[in-house]
Amino acid sequence: MLEHIVGNLASYGSAGLLSVVVLMVVTGRLVPSSTVRRLQKTDQWLVEQLKISDDMNQATIVKQLGIIKELTESTCLTNAILSELKPRPSDKDPT
């Protein structure tokens, strides 16, 4: 619809031009440059926040992997100690 009006703008004159501008503003196709700049700054800020969040998530994952490795090593050591403490068939009383 908007393209049809713009195509025949010469026949509508200034009223047609005003109608097109109003339609563009109402539909969100025409916004002030300050709004565009504000939205661009907001987008840039969001991208920076996502990068910071991603870096923090990666640091957290590395820290968690280190903790899991330590727990796995201590579990292996505990398992080895408990295996050595189990009575062996030769240690049993022959009664």
Phi and psi in degrees as a GROMACS rama.xvg file:
@    title "Ramachandran Plot"
@    xaxis  label "Phi"
@    yaxis  label "Psi"
@TYPE xy
-63.256  -38.3157  LEU-2
-65.207  -36.2572  GLU-3
-64.6807  -42.9044  HIS-4
-66.3761  -43.7212  ILE-5
-64.3966  -37.5557  VAL-6
-63.2401  -34.9419  GLY-7
-105.235  27.6045  ASN-8
-61.7159  -35.3352  LEU-9
-62.5679  -34.5519  ALA-10
-78.1769  -18.8509  SER-11
-89.7349  -23.9395  TYR-12
75.5667  -152.628  GLY-13
-67.7228  -32.4086  SER-14
-64.7757  -38.2809  ALA-15
-66.2915  -41.8937  GLY-16
-61.5053  -44.11  LEU-17
-62.4133  -40.7729  LEU-18
-62.7449  -42.2657  SER-19
-63.5622  -44.3596  VAL-20
-62.4457  -44.3261  VAL-21
-62.8072  -43.7532  VAL-22
-62.4451  -40.6703  LEU-23
-66.3064  -38.6159  MET-24
-67.1251  -44.8729  VAL-25
-64.3885  -39.8293  VAL-26
-82.1195  -5.93948  THR-27
86.1689  11.7342  GLY-28
-84.8079  -17.4296  ARG-29
-127.779  113.322  LEU-30
-129.373  156.936  VAL-31
-63.9076  150.627  PRO-32
-63.387  -29.8053  SER-33
-64.3653  -36.4836  SER-34
-66.3826  -41.5455  THR-35
-62.5265  -45.354  VAL-36
-62.4681  -41.6194  ARG-37
-63.1796  -42.5732  ARG-38
-66.1186  -37.4802  LEU-39
-65.1187  -41.4723  GLN-40
-63.9659  -41.2933  LYS-41
-62.564  -43.2469  THR-42
-62.48  -43.5999  ASP-43
-62.5027  -41.5504  GLN-44
-62.8375  -43.0924  TRP-45
-63.4719  -40.1971  LEU-46
-63.4761  -42.8488  VAL-47
-62.5676  -42.1182  GLU-48
-64.2253  -39.494  GLN-49
-65.4225  -38.2156  LEU-50
-64.3051  -43.6551  LYS-51
-62.1662  -44.4937  ILE-52
-62.7498  -40.8901  SER-53
-64.0111  -42.5377  ASP-54
-61.9431  -41.6556  ASP-55
-65.6436  -39.6191  MET-56
-63.8857  -41.2722  ASN-57
-64.9166  -40.3158  GLN-58
-63.9745  -39.5594  ALA-59
-64.7479  -41.272  THR-60
-63.5986  -42.6141  ILE-61
-62.1015  -42.3839  VAL-62
-64.1241  -42.4387  LYS-63
-64.2702  -39.9991  GLN-64
-63.1582  -37.8398  LEU-65
-63.227  -42.782  GLY-66
-65.0054  -43.0412  ILE-67
-62.053  -39.8785  ILE-68
-63.0111  -44.591  LYS-69
-61.9664  -43.1555  GLU-70
-65.1186  -38.5914  LEU-71
-64.4522  -43.2329  THR-72
-63.4615  -42.6443  GLU-73
-68.9578  -32.4591  SER-74
-66.6908  -41.4851  THR-75
-62.8889  -42.2011  CYS-76
-64.2305  -44.5679  LEU-77
-62.547  -41.4839  THR-78
-62.5857  -41.5559  ASN-79
-64.7743  -41.3769  ALA-80
-64.6207  -45.466  ILE-81
-65.6654  -34.8688  LEU-82
-63.7407  -37.2116  SER-83
-72.3468  -26.4929  GLU-84
-82.5266  -14.3589  LEU-85
-65.7764  140.844  LYS-86
-68.6137  138.794  PRO-87
-93.7859  157.091  ARG-88
-58.9393  -32.7885  PRO-89
-74.8205  -19.9489  SER-90
-83.2921  -11.0848  ASP-91
-72.0063  152.791  LYS-92
-72.8693  129.492  ASP-93
-71.951  10.1632  PRO-94
